[in-house]
Amino acid sequence: MAIIHEIEAPLVRGVTLRPVSKKRWRVLDRAGRVIGHLRADQERDGVRFHAERFDMAAARLRDPGAFWSAREAVECLRYLR
């Protein structure tokens, strides 16, 4: 896995992405509620986007999936709400 030095925030319709770090964004719906996080990892074949949800019981982020597009990762977060 390569290190991403800087990646531009992807554009995804219907949500706002707020930067948390160089490769992670907080995903907010239209009402401003946090629906999860989006993490980017550089892989051999390109950038993979991971949908992440906070699990209150375990007090940690869970990774329900990795996707080749930010749109697909955000759709996963919307579906899990």
C-alpha positions as CSV (number, residue, x, y, z in Angstrom):
1,M,0.0,0.0,0.0
2,A,1.4,3.4,-1.0
3,I,1.1,6.5,1.1
4,I,-1.2,9.2,-0.2
5,H,0.5,12.6,0.4
6,E,-2.4,14.7,-0.7
7,I,-5.7,13.8,-2.4
8,E,-8.4,16.2,-3.5
9,A,-11.8,15.7,-1.9
10,P,-14.0,13.8,-4.3
11,L,-17.3,15.4,-5.3
12,V,-20.4,13.4,-4.4
13,R,-23.8,14.7,-5.1
14,G,-26.1,15.1,-2.1
15,V,-23.5,15.2,0.6
16,T,-20.8,17.5,2.0
17,L,-17.3,16.1,2.7
18,R,-15.4,17.8,5.5
19,P,-11.7,17.0,5.8
20,V,-10.6,15.1,8.9
21,S,-7.1,14.2,7.6
22,K,-5.2,14.1,4.3
23,K,-7.0,10.9,3.3
24,R,-10.3,10.9,5.4
25,W,-13.4,13.0,5.2
26,R,-16.5,13.2,7.4
27,V,-19.6,12.7,5.3
28,L,-22.6,14.9,6.1
29,D,-26.1,14.6,4.6
30,R,-28.1,17.5,3.3
31,A,-29.4,18.2,6.9
32,G,-25.9,18.4,8.2
33,R,-26.0,15.1,10.1
34,V,-22.9,12.9,10.0
35,I,-23.6,9.6,8.2
36,G,-20.0,8.3,8.4
37,H,-16.5,8.7,7.1
38,L,-14.9,8.3,3.7
39,R,-11.2,7.1,3.6
40,A,-9.0,6.9,0.5
41,D,-6.2,4.4,0.1
42,Q,-3.8,4.3,-2.8
43,E,-3.5,0.8,-4.2
44,R,-1.6,-0.7,-7.1
45,D,-4.7,-0.4,-9.4
46,G,-5.8,3.1,-8.2
47,V,-7.5,4.7,-5.3
48,R,-9.9,2.7,-3.2
49,F,-12.6,4.5,-1.1
50,H,-13.6,2.9,2.2
51,A,-17.0,3.6,3.8
52,E,-16.6,3.9,7.6
53,R,-19.3,4.0,10.3
54,F,-18.8,4.7,14.0
55,D,-19.9,1.8,16.2
56,M,-21.0,3.2,19.6
57,A,-21.0,-0.2,21.3
58,A,-17.4,-0.9,20.3
59,A,-16.3,2.8,20.3
60,R,-14.5,2.4,17.0
61,L,-14.9,2.9,13.3
62,R,-16.2,-0.1,11.3
63,D,-15.3,-0.6,7.6
64,P,-18.4,-2.0,5.8
65,G,-16.7,-2.0,2.4
66,A,-14.1,-0.7,0.0
67,F,-15.1,0.7,-3.4
68,W,-13.5,2.0,-6.6
69,S,-15.5,5.2,-6.5
70,A,-16.4,7.7,-3.7
71,R,-20.0,7.7,-4.9
72,E,-20.4,4.0,-4.3
73,A,-18.8,4.3,-0.8
74,V,-21.2,7.1,0.1
75,E,-24.2,5.1,-1.2
76,C,-23.1,2.3,1.2
77,L,-23.2,4.8,4.1
78,R,-26.6,6.1,3.0
79,Y,-28.0,2.6,2.9
80,L,-26.7,1.7,6.4
81,R,-28.4,4.7,8.0
